[in-house]
Amino acid sequence: TIGYKLREKIRKALQARSEAIRKALERYNTAAKSLAPPRPTLTWTTVIEQVQLGELALLQHSRHDIRTLPWTQPLNREAARLYFKIKRAREEIIRRNVEIQRQVTFMLDN
């Protein structure tokens, strides 16, 4: 579990960042309304839900439609996510092996 101090630190960081996100969202909505034809506006809830799902599509109405690029395809994103998850797991195994050796040495020395 996360300790109280760490939770407070995370809460403060999110609070500080959320204001910047809200301002950017306001600017986006203002710009979206001024385009011809007007682009759909976003709400705070929509942005948070899309960010959690990794599907934020703010750039789909930009000058260059990036939705057709390979890295935007769900299957490719999932493959990349799994690749990095496996890579981190291998790093964790190496780190744990070092910790095991340290623990064995500690137990033998005492």
N, C-alpha and C positions, 0 to 999 in steps of 0.2 A: 504494500500500500504506500501511497505517497504521504509524506509527512506534512504537517500543517504549514511549516515555513515554505516548503516547495509549492504547495497548493496556492499559497498567497502570492508567491513570486509569479507563478503561471497566471493567476487571475489578474495581477497588475499588468503583466506583459500583454495579455489578451485585451485588457481594457484600453491600454495605450494604443495598440494596433487597430482596435475596432473603430476608434474615432477616425483614423486615417482611411480605413476602408469605407466608412460611411461617407466621408467627404468625397472620395473617389467615385463612389456610387452616385452621389448627388450630381457630380460633374458629368458622369456617363449619362445619367437620365436626362439632364439638360441638353447635352449634345444629341442624344438619340431623338428627342422631340423636335430638334431643329432641322434634322435631315429631311430630305425629300426623296422618297416617302419616309415618314417617321418610323424609326425602329422601335421595337418593343422596349419598354422600360423594365427595370428589375427592382425587386424589393430586397431588403436585408435578409429576410427569411429564405428567399430563393437563392441568393448568393451563398449563404451558409450551407444550405442543403446541397447545392451543386459542388461546392468546394469539398465537402465531406465525401461526395461520390466521385470526385475527380473529373467532373463533367462540366466545369465552368466554360461557357461558350460566349464570353464577352467579345471575343475577336471574330466571331462568325460574320459580323456585318462590317468588318474593317475593309480597307482598300483592297487587300489581297485576301481572298477566302482561303484560310488555312485548313479548312475542314477536309480537304482532299489529300493533304500530306500524309505520308505513311505513319508518322508518330501520333496522329490524331485518331487513328482507327482503334476501336476498343480492344480488339484482339492483340494488336501490337503493344498497346499500353499495358495490357495484362501480362504479356510475355516479358516486357521490360521490368515490370514490378516483381514478377516471380524470379527473374534473373538476379536482380539486386537483393532480393530476400535470401536466395540461396548463397549469394556472395557474402552477405553479412553473417549468415549461419556458419559458413566455413571460417570466417574471421573469429567468430565467437568460439568455435571448437578449438582453434589455436590458442585463444586467450584462456579458455578453461583448462587446457592441458598445462599451460604455464602455472595456473593457480593450483592445479592438482599437485604438481611437483613441489611447489612452495609449501603446500599443506603437509605433504609427506615429509619433507625436510624438517618442518617445524615439529611434527610429531616424533620423529626419530631423535631430534636434538633434545627434546624434553624428556 
